Amino acid sequence: MKAIIFIAMVLLANTAMGQNAKLTRYELKPAYQEQFKKALSGYVRHALADEANIMAEAYYEKEHPLVLWLIERWTDSKQPNKLGELIAPLTITHLLKPATVYFLKDLEPLNKQQWRRTAKVADQPLTVMLFVDAKKGTEQNFKKIYHKAMPQFRSEAGVVTYQLSQIEGHDTQFVTYEKFRSEDAFQYHLKFPPIQPVIDYLNTSIKRPPFQDGIHNLIEFAPLTRE
């Protein structure tokens, strides 16, 4: 039995290590908003049908609807480039400025099944990203605090998915991905005792406070899958 558990843990670790995580920000010209969203929805649909895909989701910002985000993870880093042909021509004419791409290293790895967990039909899901630029020398403490808190965050009834990633090439830059079943679930999370060490860190150890400036409230428009 112990051998089976060990093998399962190794397989899970290998799956997570093989992930290529990519976050892309698009800022649109107003006239092309719906056309680009439709194209990005098509990209997500094709990505999810690809065996090499782990997860793919597209969002617009609640406060800035012309800002779109594509979040994706793959086992084969070449696949996004192939699918990119679906939207590449539009990025030339539809964007106010070139897209910003972040490559990520997930610090608390999830497998494909976990990444594809969805909200329920009755939910009113909310996804939050928080960008953090830590003061040099404090980044290891930040990771340690999150490592301790992450199992408790993921155990919350109102949490669908929770992840902390480091932006590749930037030792002090991180982004969290937090998907909640509702606004109420998010508010519960903010009062959940295990979050206090994280809040204390964010209030004292980032380069440009307040940390709230790094929050992005996202509204999903693809794939909109529900349990």
DAPE-V199827 format. One record per residue. N is the residue number from 1. SS is DSSP state (h for helix, s for strand, l for the rest). PHI is phi in degrees with one decimal (NA if undefined). Layout:
n->N ss->SS phi->PHI
n->N ss->SS phi->PHI
//
This chain:
n->1 ss->l phi->NA
n->2 ss->h phi->-61.5
n->3 ss->h phi->-65.3
n->4 ss->h phi->-64.6
n->5 ss->h phi->-62.3
n->6 ss->h phi->-63.0
n->7 ss->h phi->-61.7
n->8 ss->h phi->-62.3
n->9 ss->h phi->-65.4
n->10 ss->h phi->-65.7
n->11 ss->h phi->-62.4
n->12 ss->h phi->-63.7
n->13 ss->h phi->-63.8
n->14 ss->h phi->-64.7
n->15 ss->h phi->-62.4
n->16 ss->h phi->-66.6
n->17 ss->h phi->-64.7
n->18 ss->l phi->-84.2
n->19 ss->l phi->-80.2
n->20 ss->s phi->-114.3
n->21 ss->s phi->-99.1
n->22 ss->s phi->-140.8
n->23 ss->s phi->-125.9
n->24 ss->s phi->-124.1
n->25 ss->s phi->-109.0
n->26 ss->s phi->-118.9
n->27 ss->s phi->-115.2
n->28 ss->s phi->-96.0
n->29 ss->l phi->-75.9
n->30 ss->h phi->-53.3
n->31 ss->h phi->-67.4
n->32 ss->h phi->-110.1
n->33 ss->h phi->-57.2
n->34 ss->h phi->-69.7
n->35 ss->h phi->-65.0
n->36 ss->h phi->-71.1
n->37 ss->h phi->-60.1
n->38 ss->h phi->-63.7
n->39 ss->h phi->-65.0
n->40 ss->h phi->-68.2
n->41 ss->h phi->-62.4
n->42 ss->h phi->-64.1
n->43 ss->h phi->-60.1
n->44 ss->h phi->-60.4
n->45 ss->h phi->-60.6
n->46 ss->h phi->-67.7
n->47 ss->h phi->-62.3
n->48 ss->h phi->-63.8
n->49 ss->l phi->-83.7
n->50 ss->l phi->-85.4
n->51 ss->l phi->-61.0
n->52 ss->l phi->-80.1
n->53 ss->s phi->-84.0
n->54 ss->s phi->-99.1
n->55 ss->s phi->-157.5
n->56 ss->s phi->-153.7
n->57 ss->s phi->-145.1
n->58 ss->s phi->-129.0
n->59 ss->s phi->-138.9
n->60 ss->s phi->-119.1
n->61 ss->s phi->-77.9
n->62 ss->l phi->-58.2
n->63 ss->l phi->-86.3
n->64 ss->l phi->-138.5
n->65 ss->l phi->-61.7
n->66 ss->l phi->-83.7
n->67 ss->s phi->-100.8
n->68 ss->s phi->-112.0
n->69 ss->s phi->-128.2
n->70 ss->s phi->-110.6
n->71 ss->s phi->-115.8
n->72 ss->s phi->-148.5
n->73 ss->s phi->-140.1
n->74 ss->s phi->-137.2
n->75 ss->l phi->-91.3
n->76 ss->l phi->-124.4
n->77 ss->l phi->-68.3
n->78 ss->l phi->-81.6
n->79 ss->h phi->-62.0
n->80 ss->h phi->-58.5
n->81 ss->h phi->-66.0
n->82 ss->h phi->-67.9
n->83 ss->h phi->-70.9
n->84 ss->h phi->-58.9
n->85 ss->h phi->-62.5
n->86 ss->h phi->-68.4
n->87 ss->l phi->-123.2
n->88 ss->h phi->-54.0
n->89 ss->h phi->-61.7
n->90 ss->h phi->-73.0
n->91 ss->h phi->-67.7
n->92 ss->h phi->-77.6
n->93 ss->h phi->-105.7
n->94 ss->l phi->-97.9
n->95 ss->s phi->-102.8
n->96 ss->l phi->-71.7
n->97 ss->l phi->-154.8
n->98 ss->l phi->-56.3
n->99 ss->l phi->-62.6
n->100 ss->s phi->-102.4
n->101 ss->s phi->-115.7
n->102 ss->s phi->-116.3
n->103 ss->s phi->-99.0
n->104 ss->s phi->-119.2
n->105 ss->s phi->-115.1
n->106 ss->s phi->-71.8
n->107 ss->l phi->-91.2
n->108 ss->l phi->-128.4
n->109 ss->l phi->-56.8
n->110 ss->l phi->-120.5
n->111 ss->l phi->-91.4
n->112 ss->h phi->-60.2
n->113 ss->h phi->-61.8
n->114 ss->h phi->-67.7
n->115 ss->h phi->-65.7
n->116 ss->l phi->-93.7
n->117 ss->l phi->-60.8
n->118 ss->l phi->-124.9
n->119 ss->l phi->-69.9
n->120 ss->l phi->-88.0
n->121 ss->l phi->-57.0
n->122 ss->l phi->-79.6
n->123 ss->l phi->-75.1
n->124 ss->l phi->-123.7
n->125 ss->l phi->-65.5
n->126 ss->s phi->-134.5
n->127 ss->s phi->-115.2
n->128 ss->s phi->-125.1
n->129 ss->s phi->-113.7
n->130 ss->s phi->-125.4
n->131 ss->s phi->-90.8
n->132 ss->s phi->-127.6
n->133 ss->s phi->-115.4
n->134 ss->s phi->-78.1
n->135 ss->l phi->-64.5
n->136 ss->l phi->-54.8
n->137 ss->l phi->97.3
n->138 ss->l phi->-107.3
n->139 ss->h phi->-64.4
n->140 ss->h phi->-68.0
n->141 ss->h phi->-64.9
n->142 ss->h phi->-60.1
n->143 ss->h phi->-64.2
n->144 ss->h phi->-64.4
n->145 ss->h phi->-62.1
n->146 ss->h phi->-68.5
n->147 ss->h phi->-59.5
n->148 ss->h phi->-70.7
n->149 ss->h phi->-83.9
n->150 ss->h phi->-56.2
n->151 ss->h phi->-58.7
n->152 ss->h phi->-73.2
n->153 ss->h phi->-60.7
n->154 ss->h phi->-70.3
n->155 ss->h phi->-84.5
n->156 ss->l phi->-62.9
n->157 ss->l phi->-60.7
n->158 ss->l phi->-89.4
n->159 ss->s phi->-96.7
n->160 ss->s phi->-91.4
n->161 ss->s phi->-146.1
n->162 ss->s phi->-146.5
n->163 ss->s phi->-145.6
n->164 ss->s phi->-118.0
n->165 ss->s phi->-129.0
n->166 ss->s phi->-103.6
n->167 ss->s phi->-76.4
n->168 ss->l phi->-61.9
n->169 ss->l phi->86.6
n->170 ss->l phi->-137.6
n->171 ss->l phi->-61.8
n->172 ss->l phi->-103.2
n->173 ss->s phi->-108.6
n->174 ss->s phi->-135.4
n->175 ss->s phi->-145.1
n->176 ss->s phi->-99.9
n->177 ss->s phi->-125.3
n->178 ss->s phi->-131.3
n->179 ss->s phi->-109.5
n->180 ss->s phi->-113.5
n->181 ss->l phi->-75.9
n->182 ss->l phi->-167.5
n->183 ss->h phi->-62.8
n->184 ss->h phi->-61.2
n->185 ss->h phi->-64.4
n->186 ss->h phi->-65.7
n->187 ss->h phi->-64.8
n->188 ss->h phi->-61.6
n->189 ss->h phi->-59.4
n->190 ss->h phi->-66.4
n->191 ss->h phi->-105.5
n->192 ss->l phi->-69.1
n->193 ss->h phi->-50.0
n->194 ss->h phi->-62.9
n->195 ss->h phi->-80.4
n->196 ss->h phi->-59.7
n->197 ss->h phi->-60.1
n->198 ss->h phi->-66.7
n->199 ss->h phi->-61.2
n->200 ss->h phi->-59.7
n->201 ss->h phi->-63.7
n->202 ss->h phi->-62.8
n->203 ss->h phi->-80.4
n->204 ss->h phi->-126.4
n->205 ss->l phi->-129.2
n->206 ss->s phi->-108.7
n->207 ss->l phi->-70.0
n->208 ss->l phi->-130.8
n->209 ss->l phi->-72.6
n->210 ss->l phi->-80.6
n->211 ss->h phi->-64.5
n->212 ss->h phi->-60.3
n->213 ss->h phi->-65.9
n->214 ss->h phi->-92.5
n->215 ss->s phi->-86.7
n->216 ss->s phi->-125.7
n->217 ss->s phi->-91.0
n->218 ss->s phi->-113.9
n->219 ss->s phi->-113.3
n->220 ss->s phi->-72.4
n->221 ss->s phi->-125.8
n->222 ss->s phi->-157.7
n->223 ss->l phi->-91.6
n->224 ss->l phi->57.9
n->225 ss->l phi->-78.3
n->226 ss->l phi->-134.3
n->227 ss->l phi->-70.2
//
